[in-house]
Amino acid sequence: MPKMKTHKGTAKRFTFTGSGKLVSAMGQRGHFRRRKSTRLLQSLDKMQGVHKSTEDRVLRGLPYRKKHAR
């Protein structure tokens, strides 16, 4: 049976924390940054946990997640 391929777009957008939670970076950072407040941009820098309803879809694109998760 051939190897399963990792969806590279998913691999670039999502990571695992040390405890195994799935997190992603927040959006709204790339466009019109000058008119957004500094405090808002600082809060958008943080990683955000993935919602449970979306997690199954994301994990389908990462077939070898257990191998790379800590």
N, CA, C and O atoms as a printed pandas DataFrame, in Angstrom:
     atom_number atom_name residue_name chain_id  residue_number  x_coord  y_coord  z_coord
0              1         N          MET        A               1    0.846   -1.179    0.000
1              2        CA          MET        A               1    0.000    0.000    0.000
2              3         C          MET        A               1    0.896    1.248    0.000
3              4         O          MET        A               1    1.850    1.321    0.774
4              5         N          PRO        A               2    0.595    2.225   -0.860
5              6        CA          PRO        A               2    1.468    3.408   -0.926
6              7         C          PRO        A               2    1.326    4.296    0.310
7              8         O          PRO        A               2    0.357    4.211    1.064
8              9         N          LYS        A               3    2.323    5.142    0.479
9             10        CA          LYS        A               3    2.294    6.075    1.595
10            11         C          LYS        A               3    1.189    7.091    1.409
11            12         O          LYS        A               3    0.847    7.452    0.283
12            13         N          MET        A               4    0.629    7.551    2.517
13            14        CA          MET        A               4   -0.358    8.618    2.453
14            15         C          MET        A               4    0.379    9.939    2.412
15            16         O          MET        A               4    1.409   10.100    3.067
16            17         N          LYS        A               5   -0.136   10.877    1.652
17            18        CA          LYS        A               5    0.548   12.158    1.513
18            19         C          LYS        A               5   -0.040   13.183    2.472
19            20         O          LYS        A               5   -1.255   13.268    2.654
20            21         N          THR        A               6    0.846   13.954    3.078
21            22        CA          THR        A               6    0.444   15.060    3.939
22            23         C          THR        A               6   -0.002   16.213    3.056
23            24         O          THR        A               6    0.656   16.528    2.065
24            25         N          HIS        A               7   -1.115   16.844    3.408
25            26        CA          HIS        A               7   -1.563   18.034    2.686
26            27         C          HIS        A               7   -0.691   19.199    3.136
27            28         O          HIS        A               7   -0.770   19.635    4.284
28            29         N          LYS        A               8    0.144   19.702    2.224
29            30        CA          LYS        A               8    1.170   20.673    2.600
30            31         C          LYS        A               8    0.583   22.005    3.041
31            32         O          LYS        A               8    1.172   22.678    3.887
32            33         N          GLY        A               9   -0.559   22.404    2.494
33            34        CA          GLY        A               9   -1.204   23.636    2.945
34            35         C          GLY        A               9   -1.650   23.531    4.389
35            36         O          GLY        A               9   -1.546   24.492    5.151
36            37         N          THR        A              10   -2.146   22.366    4.761
37            38        CA          THR        A              10   -2.555   22.133    6.143
38            39         C          THR        A              10   -1.338   22.090    7.061
39            40         O          THR        A              10   -1.378   22.635    8.165
40            41         N          ALA        A              11   -0.266   21.455    6.622
41            42        CA          ALA        A              11    0.930   21.331    7.448
42            43         C          ALA        A              11    1.556   22.691    7.724
43            44         O          ALA        A              11    2.147   22.889    8.785
44            45         N          LYS        A              12    1.439   23.634    6.789
45            46        CA          LYS        A              12    2.023   24.957    6.981
46            47         C          LYS        A              12    1.173   25.833    7.904
47            48         O          LYS        A              12    1.694   26.752    8.537
48            49         N          ARG        A              13   -0.115   25.558    7.984
49            50        CA          ARG        A              13   -1.012   26.427    8.737
50            51         C          ARG        A              13   -1.265   25.976   10.171
51            52         O          ARG        A              13   -1.627   26.791   11.020
52            53         N          PHE        A              14   -1.079   24.695   10.447
53            54        CA          PHE        A              14   -1.430   24.149   11.762
54            55         C          PHE        A              14   -0.226   23.467   12.390
55            56         O          PHE        A              14    0.572   22.834   11.698
56            57         N          THR        A              15   -0.098   23.601   13.706
57            58        CA          THR        A              15    0.971   22.934   14.450
58            59         C          THR        A              15    0.388   22.322   15.715
59            60         O          THR        A              15   -0.752   22.597   16.091
60            61         N          PHE        A              16    1.187   21.494   16.357
61            62        CA          PHE        A              16    0.794   20.874   17.608
62            63         C          PHE        A              16    1.590   21.494   18.750
63            64         O          PHE        A              16    2.776   21.790   18.603
64            65         N          THR        A              17    0.937   21.687   19.877
65            66        CA          THR        A              17    1.624   22.165   21.067
66            67         C          THR        A              17    2.320   20.981   21.731
67            68         O          THR        A              17    2.173   19.839   21.294
68            69         N          GLY        A              18    3.066   21.258   22.772
69            70        CA          GLY        A              18    3.748   20.194   23.490
70            71         C          GLY        A              18    2.797   19.206   24.119
71            72         O          GLY        A              18    3.132   18.031   24.265
72            73         N          SER        A              19    1.611   19.663   24.497
73            74        CA          SER        A              19    0.629   18.763   25.104
74            75         C          SER        A              19   -0.234   18.053   24.068
75            76         O          SER        A              19   -1.080   17.233   24.422
76            77         N          GLY        A              20   -0.024   18.367   22.774
77            78        CA          GLY        A              20   -0.750   17.669   21.722
78            79         C          GLY        A              20   -1.950   18.403   21.179
79            80         O          GLY        A              20   -2.667   17.853   20.343
80            81         N          LYS        A              21   -2.201   19.630   21.620
81            82        CA          LYS        A              21   -3.330   20.393   21.088
82            83         C          LYS        A              21   -2.994   20.925   19.702
83            84         O          LYS        A              21   -1.836   21.204   19.392
84            85         N          LEU        A              22   -4.010   21.060   18.886
85            86        CA          LEU        A              22   -3.843   21.577   17.533
86            87         C          LEU        A              22   -4.095   23.079   17.554
87            88         O          LEU        A              22   -5.152   23.519   18.006
88            89         N          VAL        A              23   -3.138   23.875   17.071
89            90        CA          VAL        A              23   -3.263   25.328   17.090
90            91         C          VAL        A              23   -2.917   25.899   15.723
91            92         O          VAL        A              23   -2.237   25.265   14.917
92            93         N          SER        A              24   -3.405   27.118   15.483
93            94        CA          SER        A              24   -3.090   27.819   14.242
94            95         C          SER        A              24   -2.925   29.300   14.540
95            96         O          SER        A              24   -3.370   29.797   15.575
96            97         N          ALA        A              25   -2.282   29.989   13.621
97            98        CA          ALA        A              25   -2.123   31.436   13.760
98            99         C          ALA        A              25   -3.440   32.112   13.407
99           100         O          ALA        A              25   -4.226   31.587   12.620
100          101         N          MET        A              26   -3.674   33.281   13.995
101          102        CA          MET        A              26   -4.888   34.029   13.695
102          103         C          MET        A              26   -4.741   34.771   12.368
103          104         O          MET        A              26   -3.628   35.039   11.915
104          105         N          GLY        A              27   -5.855   35.091   11.766
105          106        CA          GLY        A              27   -5.853   35.821   10.514
106          107         C          GLY        A              27   -5.924   37.318   10.739
107          108         O          GLY        A              27   -5.624   37.800   11.832
108          109         N          GLN        A              28   -6.314   38.049    9.724
109          110        CA          GLN        A              28   -6.509   39.508    9.765
110          111         C          GLN        A              28   -5.208   40.271    9.939
111          112         O          GLN        A              28   -5.231   41.394   10.442
112          113         N          ARG        A              29   -4.063   39.699    9.539
113          114        CA          ARG        A              29   -2.792   40.365    9.766
114          115         C          ARG        A              29   -2.167   40.915    8.482
115          116         O          ARG        A              29   -1.257   41.740    8.558
116          117         N          GLY        A              30   -2.618   40.491    7.334
117          118        CA          GLY        A              30   -1.879   40.784    6.125
118          119         C          GLY        A              30   -2.266   42.047    5.391
119          120         O          GLY        A              30   -1.504   42.505    4.541
120          121         N          HIS        A              31   -3.404   42.623    5.677
121          122        CA          HIS        A              31   -3.923   43.701    4.834
122          123         C          HIS        A              31   -4.437   44.827    5.724
123          124         O          HIS        A              31   -5.100   44.572    6.729
124          125         N          PHE        A              32   -4.136   46.070    5.358
125          126        CA          PHE        A              32   -4.577   47.251    6.123
126          127         C          PHE        A              32   -4.059   47.225    7.554
127          128         O          PHE        A              32   -4.805   47.491    8.497
128          129         N          ARG        A              33   -2.792   46.907    7.710
129          130        CA          ARG        A              33   -2.244   46.793    9.064
130          131         C          ARG        A              33   -2.033   48.151    9.714
131          132         O          ARG        A              33   -2.055   48.253   10.941
132          133         N          ARG        A              34   -1.830   49.190    8.923
133          134        CA          ARG        A              34   -1.544   50.506    9.508
134          135         C          ARG        A              34   -2.744   51.094   10.226
135          136         O          ARG        A              34   -2.589   51.865   11.174
136          137         N          ARG        A              35   -3.921   50.739    9.786
137          138        CA          ARG        A              35   -5.104   51.326   10.422
138          139         C          ARG        A              35   -5.611   50.508   11.603
139          140         O          ARG        A              35   -6.577   50.908   12.253
140          141         N          LYS        A              36   -4.990   49.382   11.893
141          142        CA          LYS        A              36   -5.373   48.582   13.047
142          143         C          LYS        A              36   -4.539   49.009   14.242
143          144         O          LYS        A              36   -3.389   49.421   14.091
144          145         N          SER        A              37   -5.113   48.912   15.412
145          146        CA          SER        A              37   -4.399   49.341   16.612
146          147         C          SER        A              37   -3.270   48.364   16.927
147          148         O          SER        A              37   -3.312   47.191   16.556
148          149         N          THR        A              38   -2.274   48.877   17.613
149          150        CA          THR        A              38   -1.124   48.056   17.991
150          151         C          THR        A              38   -1.548   46.940   18.916
151          152         O          THR        A              38   -1.052   45.818   18.818
152          153         N          ARG        A              39   -2.463   47.244   19.813
153          154        CA          ARG        A              39   -2.933   46.226   20.758
154          155         C          ARG        A              39   -3.645   45.094   20.027
155          156         O          ARG        A              39   -3.484   43.926   20.383
156          157         N          LEU        A              40   -4.428   45.430   19.012
157          158        CA          LEU        A              40   -5.109   44.397   18.232
158          159         C          LEU        A              40   -4.097   43.527   17.495
159          160         O          LEU        A              40   -4.223   42.303   17.481
160          161         N          LEU        A              41   -3.099   44.153   16.884
161          162        CA          LEU        A              41   -2.100   43.388   16.154
162          163         C          LEU        A              41   -1.290   42.491   17.086
163          164         O          LEU        A              41   -0.908   41.386   16.702
164          165         N          GLN        A              42   -1.026   42.954   18.304
165          166        CA          GLN        A              42   -0.308   42.123   19.265
166          167         C          GLN        A              42   -1.149   40.917   19.673
167          168         O          GLN        A              42   -0.614   39.824   19.855
168          169         N          SER        A              43   -2.451   41.105   19.817
169          170        CA          SER        A              43   -3.294   39.987   20.203
170          171         C          SER        A              43   -3.457   38.991   19.055
171          172         O          SER        A              43   -3.683   37.805   19.292
172          173         N          LEU        A              44   -3.344   39.466   17.815
173          174        CA          LEU        A              44   -3.436   38.572   16.660
174          175         C          LEU        A              44   -2.159   37.760   16.457
175          176         O          LEU        A              44   -2.153   36.805   15.681
176          177         N          ASP        A              45   -1.081   38.129   17.144
177          178        CA          ASP        A              45    0.176   37.387   17.044
178          179         C          ASP        A              45    0.089   36.021   17.721
179          180         O          ASP        A              45    0.859   35.118   17.393
180          181         N          LYS        A              46   -0.829   35.863   18.649
181          182        CA          LYS        A              46   -0.898   34.641   19.440
182          183         C          LYS        A              46   -1.482   33.491   18.616
183          184         O          LYS        A              46   -2.205   33.694   17.641
184          185         N          MET        A              47   -1.142   32.293   19.044
185          186        CA          MET        A              47   -1.705   31.107   18.408
186          187         C          MET        A              47   -3.092   30.849   19.001
187          188         O          MET        A              47   -3.363   31.174   20.157
188          189         N          GLN        A              48   -3.949   30.265   18.188
189          190        CA          GLN        A              48   -5.336   30.052   18.572
190          191         C          GLN        A              48   -5.656   28.574   18.443
191          192         O          GLN        A              48   -5.286   27.944   17.453
192          193         N          GLY        A              49   -6.340   28.014   19.433
193          194        CA          GLY        A              49   -6.731   26.615   19.368
194          195         C          GLY        A              49   -7.759   26.381   18.267
195          196         O          GLY        A              49   -8.584   27.247   17.973
196          197         N          VAL        A              50   -7.696   25.210   17.671
197          198        CA          VAL        A              50   -8.624   24.867   16.595
198          199         C          VAL        A              50   -9.913   24.351   17.216
199          200         O          VAL        A              50   -9.880   23.573   18.169
200          201         N          HIS        A              51  -11.046   24.782   16.678
201          202        CA          HIS        A              51  -12.350   24.377   17.198
202          203         C          HIS        A              51  -12.575   22.884   16.956
203          204         O          HIS        A              51  -12.096   22.333   15.964
204          205         N          LYS        A              52  -13.290   22.246   17.847
205          206        CA          LYS        A              52  -13.508   20.800   17.770
206          207         C          LYS        A              52  -14.205   20.378   16.477
207          208         O          LYS        A              52  -13.917   19.309   15.939
208          209         N          SER        A              53  -15.118   21.210   15.976
209          210        CA          SER        A              53  -15.830   20.845   14.756
210          211         C          SER        A              53  -14.925   20.892   13.527
211          212         O          SER        A              53  -15.193   20.215   12.534
212          213         N          THR        A              54  -13.864   21.680   13.587
213          214        CA          THR        A              54  -12.932   21.804   12.473
214          215         C          THR        A              54  -11.766   20.831   12.597
215          216         O          THR        A              54  -11.098   20.526   11.609
216          217         N          GLU        A              55  -11.527   20.355   13.792
217          218        CA          GLU        A              55  -10.332   19.555   14.057
218          219         C          GLU        A              55  -10.299   18.268   13.229
219          220         O          GLU        A              55   -9.239   17.891   12.727
220          221         N          ASP        A              56  -11.429   17.593   13.077
221          222        CA          ASP        A              56  -11.454   16.345   12.310
222          223         C          ASP        A              56  -11.054   16.583   10.859
223          224         O          ASP        A              56  -10.339   15.776   10.266
224          225         N          ARG        A              57  -11.518   17.694   10.290
225          226        CA          ARG        A              57  -11.194   18.025    8.908
226          227         C          ARG        A              57   -9.705   18.317    8.743
227          228         O          ARG        A              57   -9.090   17.919    7.753
228          229         N          VAL        A              58   -9.136   19.014    9.721
229          230        CA          VAL        A              58   -7.718   19.369    9.660
230          231         C          VAL        A              58   -6.860   18.118    9.818
231          232         O          VAL        A              58   -5.870   17.953    9.105
232          233         N          LEU        A              59   -7.225   17.251   10.730
233          234        CA          LEU        A              59   -6.429   16.062   10.993
234          235         C          LEU        A              59   -6.433   15.086    9.820
235          236         O          LEU        A              59   -5.520   14.270    9.700
236          237         N          ARG        A              60   -7.433   15.155    8.963
237          238        CA          ARG        A              60   -7.451   14.319    7.768
238          239         C          ARG        A              60   -6.305   14.676    6.824
239          240         O          ARG        A              60   -5.798   13.819    6.101
240          241         N          GLY        A              61   -5.903   15.948    6.835
241          242        CA          GLY        A              61   -4.804   16.381    5.983
242          243         C          GLY        A              61   -3.438   16.104    6.579
243          244         O          GLY        A              61   -2.421   16.292    5.913
244          245         N          LEU        A              62   -3.404   15.653    7.840
245          246        CA          LEU        A              62   -2.137   15.357    8.519
246          247         C          LEU        A              62   -2.123   13.889    8.953
247          248         O          LEU        A              62   -2.306   13.603   10.137
248          249         N          PRO        A              63   -1.913   12.959    8.028
249          250        CA          PRO        A              63   -2.046   11.546    8.379
250          251         C          PRO        A              63   -0.989   11.036    9.356
251          252         O          PRO        A              63   -1.239   10.068   10.074
252          253         N          TYR        A              64    0.199   11.672    9.398
253          254        CA          TYR        A              64    1.267   11.197   10.283
254          255         C          TYR        A              64    1.437   12.121   11.474
255          256         O          TYR        A              64    2.557   12.335   11.938
256          257         N          ARG        A              65    0.348   12.667   11.970
257          258        CA          ARG        A              65    0.406   13.660   13.042
258          259         C          ARG        A              65    0.948   13.067   14.331
259          260         O          ARG        A              65    1.656   13.757   15.064
260          261         N          LYS        A              66    0.644   11.825   14.630
261          262        CA          LYS        A              66    1.086   11.235   15.880
262          263         C          LYS        A              66    2.597   11.046   15.887
263          264         O          LYS        A              66    3.233   11.084   16.941
264          265         N          LYS        A              67    3.158   10.846   14.718
265          266        CA          LYS        A              67    4.601   10.654   14.615
266          267         C          LYS        A              67    5.359   11.932   14.960
267          268         O          LYS        A              67    6.441   11.885   15.546
268          269         N          HIS        A              68    4.775   13.089   14.585
269          270        CA          HIS        A              68    5.465   14.354   14.767
270          271         C          HIS        A              68    4.991   15.131   15.987
271          272         O          HIS        A              68    5.654   16.076   16.414
272          273         N          ALA        A              69    3.862   14.749   16.547
273          274        CA          ALA        A              69    3.381   15.436   17.756
274          275         C          ALA        A              69    4.228   14.981   18.939
275          276         O          ALA        A              69    4.737   13.861   18.967
276          277         N          ARG        A              70    4.365   15.865   19.905
277          278        CA          ARG        A              70    5.205   15.522   21.066
278          279         C          ARG        A              70    4.446   14.803   22.114
279          280         O          ARG        A              70    5.009   14.446   23.149
